[in-house]
Amino acid sequence: MTWLLIMVVLQISPTDTFVKHSEVIDTFYNDRECIKAMQDIFAKARAEGTEVPKMVNFGCVPLKGRGI
């Protein structure tokens, strides 16, 4: 199964929350590789003395589809 590492940037206000930007960062052949890549993003940010902003969300999502 193919897994997508997805980044979603939220716009959060007192009255509304919506997706400002979304992007497929990479694709993987299993969930473990995807999760490791996601963890590496957070580790790299910490190593550079910063953090991933709270409005930026990452997730690994299985790509389910039907063959043609």
JOZIVEN-V85919 format. One line per field, one symbol per residue. ss: DSSP state (H for helix, E for strand, - for the rest). A space follows every 10 residues. Layout:
BEGIN
ss = ???
END
This chain:
BEGIN
ss = -EEEEEEEEE EE----EEEE EEEEEEEE-- HHHHHHHHHH HHHHHHH--- -----EEEEE EEE-----
END
